[in-house]
Amino acid sequence: GAGVSQSPRYKVAKRGQDVALRCDPISGHVSLFWYQQALGQGPEFLTYFQNEAQLDKSGLPSDRFFAERPEGSVSTLKIQRTQQEDSAVYLCASSFEGLATDTQYFGPGTRLTVL
Amino acid sequence: GDSVTQMEGPVTLSEEAFLTINCTYTATGYPSLFWYVQYPGEGLQLLLKATKADDKGSNKGFEATYRKETTSFHLEKGSVQVSDSAVYFCALKTNDYKLSFGAGTTVTVRA
């Protein structure tokens, strides 16, 4: 595709609900990243995939957060039993290889509001 | 750990004014440095990057030079336009993949 796409763009959940956020990376991009951006802050790294392998999940805030990329393309970030502190914009990015000099291309984000 | 500190905003300028947004970093190793921009209602876009010391990144009239001696990557534009109103993020990568961002600087340009 032309760019990274994410769905839904907006999600409102009641506290305790489970949510699933989808990311479609740029076709052919090996690496995929999830970031969390709180209001008024810069994005914070959550997790990284190279193809279907999750190589780093050190940024996931708790075990309620789970990400997968089973076929090395589309990825889903799942949040179980959502809490108010999970309210943020969740950004997905992809890059061709994942090298330090590679550009990460970001999607528009999913704004999650937990009531 | 790796971190980026950038100038706090908001910054308000008149059209054709000179813009500087300061960015300094702390990192182990030799990071690649980036400026990303987020226009109202849009996603993050790469504005420019530099991958080694003394490199200058440039795009859309913006420039930033990778200064290892001062651990800085300040963003500059000589004559801003209303369309440059956005949030600007400085970022670095020291390993192969993890971007560390600053808190962002909101820039508003008035006609």
Interface residues (C-beta under 8 A of the other chain):
Chain A: V4 S31 F33 Y35 G40 Q41 G42 P43 E44 F45 Y48 L55 D56 L91 A93 S95 G98 L99 A100 T101 T103 Q104 Y105 F106 G107 P108 G109
Chain B: V4 P31 S32 Y36 E42 G43 L44 Q45 L46 K49 T51 F89 A91 K93 T94 N95 D96 Y97 K98 L99 S100 F101 G102 A103 G104
